[in-house]
Amino acid sequence: MTDIIVIGSGIGGLSCAALLARYGLEVTVFESHSIPGGAAHAFERQGFKFDSGPSLYSGLSYSPSVNPLRQVLDAIGVDLPCVNYDTWGCRLPEGDFDTAVGGEQFCEVLAKLRGQDAVQEWRNLQKVMTPLAQAAIALPPAALRLDMGAALTVGKFAPSLAQHAANVIKLTGSFDRIMRGVVSDPFIQNWLNLLCFLLSGLPASGTNAAEVAFMFADWYKPGVKLDYPVGGSGALVDALVQGLEKHGGKLILGSHVEQILVEGKRAVGVKLRNGEEVRSQRAVISNASVWDTLRLVPAAALPAKFRTQRQAIPECDSFLHLHLGIDAQNLPADLACHYIVVNDWELGITAPQNVILVSIPSILDPSLAPPGKHVIHVYTPGNEPYAIWQGMDRRSPEYEEKKRSRAEVMWQALERIIPDIRSRCEITLVGTPLTHERFLRRHRGSYGPAISAAVGLFPSHSTPLPGLMCCGDSTFPGIGLPAVAASGMIVANTLTPVSQHLAMLKDVGLG
């Protein structure tokens, strides 16, 4: 018996569990995999430490921060050492160049590529976005909860919300409504669609304006730096696990939840694959995707209409991954940690194999690779169709051939950065949508729900089944590390007294 059961140790689940433990509740996290972290887990091969998923971080190296993930770390009293940098490389149809966070350097890029009219458009966009960015951070997600106590926790920020009320209203809906009124230059439109796609898996027409405003608040302020956790994404996961255990919570790996137990029309615990049943006194919280969560709940325990509506939520496509351990001898000294490659703007930013991301984190943190080596992660970010892989035998020659052929676009992108990359490889691993589906327990290997901001917000964390709540990228505010950390905070806050919630806000510099 435990107070709270959390299904899945993704960043949303760990954020929720660690904060609940900090609030004094007995929390047990069950993780099917042998490694915690979900899509953000790390793994090691022959001394090379690989990030399985996220590679781009900001707002983690200082406090107080607008990043909900940093707020979680502050609340549970765990530090996360980071390396700072500000520049990444671009390989775009217009050419190869480096760009940086902050408002000015991108104007230099625009002047060279598009001329002064484009620079003026960007500056106009920055002027429009400045008050919107302030509005986007006027109410921190850490203050949110799902009960009447929100009147007190959100109420603390009423003066700020009132000050920004007109702009808060503008943040509802999709970002392209704002973009269209300011930007006409095709390159800037393409660039903003790219940033939106990296944030949400959707172009500007489907990305929430508040999410983009939050990015502008974080990326384009004076003196801003990007962060990379020392030790990679595994260090971030370890920090959350450390906080969970520091406050008395438990993480049990290799424990696959087979079913959510329902008695008296209430979720009361879980049944594991080994047949063991574990009961919860307060709640069961699912960090699984919306589709995977539905499979865990007995058919009769949820209203048919709710189940049908949730099942019909569209999904983003999946990923291809190329993990490489390479010989780094005689590589150029000016290699960047990250590169963005776009093959053809005309295809559309979400087209399969059109956008490729490259991460070489050992440039920033040499501990991730043996001496004289680099670790590289290349991936297609949520644009690989699951359907072309569906039903394939992972042990078949056909599967190996498809991995080889579909990975070619990633090799070609990487050759634009390191021309002799194929001869340098000591480890080569290719991950597919089936890898995502198998190891991350992700429905169809998906990046998450493809819920357009033009249609509405992500679903609430509550369900019609008492005792069952959800967090993670299938719930508000959506996809991405800051968003899933926020979702975990909202659920944890809802299950704790308002007095403790207010104390937490004060502890993280928001009170």
N, C-alpha and C positions, 0 to 999 in steps of 0.2 A: 504494500500500500504506500502511495505517495500522494502529495497534494496535487501536483501537476505532472502530466505526461506530455512531452513534446516529441512528435514524430518527425525525425529528420534533423541532421545537424548542419544544414545550410546556414549561411550567415544570418538569415532572418530567424531561424529556429534557435541558433545559439545566442543571438542578441536578446531574444525574448526570454530564453531560459536563464541566462546569466543575470538579467535584470530582475526576474522573478526571485531568483535565489538571493540577490542583494536585498530584495524587499522582505526576505525572511521566510519564504515558502520552500517547502521540500520539493525539489524538481528532479525529474529523471528524464534524460534524453535518450531515445532509442534510435540508433543509426544502423541501417542495413549494411553499409560498406565497412571495410576494415580501417578506413581513414576518415576522420571528420572533415567537414567543410563543404560538402555538396559540390556544386559547380566551381567553388573557389578552393577546393582542396589542392594540395601539392603532393608530389611523389618523387622518389629518388631512384636513379639508375646509375650504377657505376660512378658514384660521386657527383653526378649531375642532378641538380634539384629543379624540377619542372613545375611551373604554374599550370594547373589544368584549365583555368578559365581567365578571370579578370587580370588585366595587366596594367591598367591605367587608374591611378588614384590621385585624389586631391583632398585637402582639408583634414588630413589625418595627423599632421605633424605639429599642430598647435592647438591651444585651448584658451578661451572657449572658441568652438568652431561651429560653423553652420552645418557641417556634415553630421547627420544623425549617427553614423557609425563611430565617429570620434566621441560624440556625446555618450554613446553606450559605454565605450572604453573608459571615459571619465567617471561615469556613474558606478561602474564596477571596480574602479580603482586599479586599472591595469595600464601600463605604458606600452607604447609601440614605437620603438626607434625607427626612424625613416631617413632615407637619403633624399635630398632635394635636387631638383633639376627643373629647367624651364623650356627646353627645346626638343622638338621631335622633327623627323624628316618626312617629307611628302614626295611621293612619286605619282604625279597626276598627269592627265592628258596635256596640261599646259606646260609641263616640264618638272624638273627635280629641284626642290628647294627645301630649306629648313624654315620652320616657323616656331613661334614661342607663345606661351600664355602671356597675358598682359595686353594692354590696348594698343601699343604703338608699333611693335615690330610687324604685326600683320598689315598695318598700313603701308609699311615699306615694301612688303611683298606685293600688295595690291598695286602700288605705284608702278612697279616693274612689269607686272603681268597685265594690268588693265588700265592704268592711267589715273589721273587725278579725279576724274568723275567718280570712279569706283571708290577711291579713298574717301571722297566726300559722302558717298552713300553709306559707307561703313561707319563713318563718324556720326552721321545722322541716326543710324541704327543704334549706336552706342548711347546717344542722347535719349532716344526713345526707351531703350532698355534699362537705363539707370534707375528711374523711379519704379519700373516694373520689378527689377531685381531687388530693390529695397522692400517692395511689397511682398515678394516671394519669400523673404526671410523674416517678415514681420511676425509671423506665427510659427515658431519652431515645431516640428512634428512631435518633439518630446513632450509638448504640452497637451497633446491630444489623448482622449480616452473616449470610450463608447457609451458612457452612462451620464447621469445628471451631474456627476462631479466635474464634468468638463466646464460647467458654468464657472467654477472656481479656478481651474487650471488654465483654461483658455482666457478667462476673464482677466488674469494678470496682464495679458497682452492687449487688452481692449483699447488703451490709448494709442498704441502703435497701429493696431488694426484700423481704428477710426481715422488716423492720419493718412493711411494708405488705402482707404476704402474704395475710392474710385478706380485705383490701379489693381486692387485685388479682383474686382469684377472683370477687368480686362484679361486676367490670367486664366479665366475659365475658357475652355475650348482649345482649339489647336493653334499652334504657333504660326502657321502660314497666314492666318488672318492678320497678324501683326507684321509679318515679313512682307506680305504683298503691298502693304501701304507705304513701305519705306524703300524696299530694295527692288531694282529692276535689272541690275547687272547680272548676266547669266552665271558668271563664275561665283559671285557671292551667293546667289540662290543655290547653286550646286554645293557650295561649301557648307551652307547652313543645313541643307538637306542631309549632307554627310554627318555633320555633328548630331543632328536629330536621330539619324539612324544608329549611331554609336551609343546614344543615350537610351533609346527606347525600342530599337528594332524596327522603327517605322520612319517614313519621311516626315517633313515638317507638317504636312497635312494631317498626320495622325498623332503627332507628338504634342503632349500637353504644354501649353504656353508657360505654365508655372515651372515646369521642369527645365525649360530652356532659360528662363529668367534666373533660376537658381544657378545654372551653369555660368551665366554672365556675371552673377554676383561673385562667383568663386574664381573663375578663370581670367576675367578681364579687369580685375582690380589692380591698383599699383603695387608693385613688388611681389606679386603672386608667384608661387612656386608649385610645381607638381611634386608628389611624394611617391616613393617606392619603399615599402616596408623592408627593413633589413631582415633577410631570411625569406623574402618573397611572400606570396599569398599564404603559404603555410604558417608563417609567423603571425599573420593576422588571425588565422583560425586558432592557432595555439593561444593567442592572447585572450580570445573569447572563452576558450575552454578553461584557461587558467582562472579567469574571473568567475566562471560557473563553479568550478571546484573550490576556489577560495571562499566562496559564500555557502558552501555545503551542498551544491548540486552535483548530480552524477551524470556522466556520459557513458553509455554502454554501447560499444561498437559490435559489429557483427550480429546485430539483433534486429532481424527483419520483422516489421509489424505486418501481420497477415490480415488483421481485421480490427476495427474499432468495436468494442463491446457496448451494446445498448441494452439497458434494462429499465423498465418503467418509463419508457419514452425519453431516456436520458443517456448520454455517453458517459460510461462509468469506468472505462479502462481500455486496454488493448490485449489482443491475443497475438503472441509471437509465432513465428514459423515453427519453432520447436514445440509448440503446444502450450507453453507457459502463458498464464493469464496474469496481468498486472493491473491493479485497480488504482483509480485516482479519486481523491475526495473532492477536488475543486473543478478540474477541467482537463480535457484532452485537447491539445493544440497541434494541428497538422501543419507542418512546414513543407509538405508535399505539394505538387502542383494541383490545380483545381480538378483536373481529370483523374489524377492518381488518388486524390483524396476521396472522390466519389466511389472509386472501386473498393475502398476500405470500409465503407459504411453499408450495413445491410440494406437491401433494396427498400424494405418497408419503413425504414427509419427516417427517410426524408420525403417530403411531398414530391409527387411526380413532376409537378410544374417546376419546382426548384431544380430538381435533378436534370430535367430536360434543358432548362435555360443555361445552367452551368456547363453541361456537356456540350452545348452548341457554341461556347465561346471559341472564337477562332484562335489559331496558334501561329506563332512565329515559326519560321523555318529553323533548321538545326545548324550544326557546325561541321566543318572539317578542321582537323588539327594536324600540324606537323611539328613534332618535338625533336630537336636535334641537339646532340652534344658534339661540338666541333673543336678542331685544332685552331687556336687563335693566333698562331705565329704569323707575324708580318701583315696583320690586318691594318687598315688605315687607323690612325690615332683619333680621327674625328668621327668615328661611328657614333650614331645616336642610339639611345636606348630603345626608342620606338620609331616605327615608320608606318605611314598610312599609304596604301597603294590603291588607286582607282584606275581601272582599265578604260572605261568608256562612259562618260556622263550620259550619253544619249540612251544607253540601255536602261537607265533608271538606277537609283542608288540601292534598291533592294534586289536587283537582278542577281541570279545565282552566279557566283564566282567573279563578281565584278569588283567587290571591295575586299581587300586582304589586309590584315594587320600583322605587323612584325614586331616582336618584342625580344630584345637582347638584354635581359636584366642584369646579367653578370658584368656588364659594363659599369653599372652603378654599384653592384654588390658582388665583388669577386668570390665571396664565400659560396656562391651558388654553383660554382664549377671548379674542377681541379685546377691547379696552377697551369697557366698557359692555355687554358681552354675557355670556351664560352658556351653558354646554354641559350638556345634559341627556341622561341615559340611563335609559330606562324599559324594564323587561323582565318577562316572566312566567318565573319561575325553574324551569325543568324541568317544566312542566305543560302544554306545548302538544303535542297528539298529532301524530305524524308522518303517520299514515294519512290524515288529511283533506287532506294536501298531496301525498301520494305520486303520482308520475306527471304532475304538472302541468307545463305548458310555462311557464317563467319569463318568456317574452316575450308571453304571451297576455293578452287582456283579462280572462279569467276569473281569472288569477293576480293581476292588479292589483286586481280587485274583492275577492278573498278577503283580500288584504293590507289593503285599506281596512276591510273589515268586521271582521276579526279584531283589527285594531289599535285598534278603537273602545274596547275596555275599558281600554286603556292611556291613551288620551286622557281618558276619564272619570275615571280615577284621578288623573291629573295635574291635572285641573280642580278637584279637591278641594283642591289646594295652590295652584295659580295659575289662577284662574278664567278669565282672558282669554288662556290659553296659545296658542290656535290663531291669534290675531291677531298674536302676537309672533314667530312662526317665520320664520327666514331660511333654514334648512336643515332638511329633513325626510327621514329615511331609515328605512325599515322593513325589518327582517331577519326571516326565517322559518326553519323547520326546513330548507328547501331551501338557504338561505344557509349555515346551519351545515354542512350536508352538503357543499356545494361548496367553501367557503373554508377550513373547518377540517378537511376530510377526516374527518368524523365519521360513522360508521355511522348511518344514518337520522337524522342531526342530533342524536343523543342526548347528554344530559348525562353519561352513563356507565352502568356496570352498576347495576342495581337489586337488589343482593344484600342481602337482609334479614339483620340481625344475629341474628334468631331462627333462621336456617338455618345460618349459618356465616360465616367470615371471607372477605375477598377472596382471589383466587388468589395463589399464590407468584409470585416474579419469575423463577424458573427454568422451563425447559421440557424436554420429553423429547428435544429436538434439541440436542445439544452445540454450544456456541458461540452459542446464541441465548438472550438474556435479555430481560425486559420490565420497563418501569417506567411510571409514570403512574397514571391513575385506574382502570385495569382490574386493578390489583394492590394488595396490602396496602400501606398501611392504607386506601386507597380514594379517595373523591372530596373535592375541596377543595384549596386551595393548600398548607396545611401538610402534608396527607396525600401529595400528589404529590411535594412536595419530599423528604419522608421516604422515599418509594419510590425516588427517584433516589439518595439517600444510601446506602440499603441495598445497591443494586446496585453502586455505585461502591466501597463499602467491601469488598464480597465479592471484587472483582477486584484488591484491593491487599494487600500484606503487612500483617500485624497490627501490626507496629512503626509503620508509617506511619499506620495507622488510630488507634492509641493517641495518636500525636503530634497528630493532628487534633483528637481529643477534648480534649486539653489546650489547644490553641490557641483553641478556642471556649468555654473555661471549664467544660468538663465532665469534665476529666481528674482 
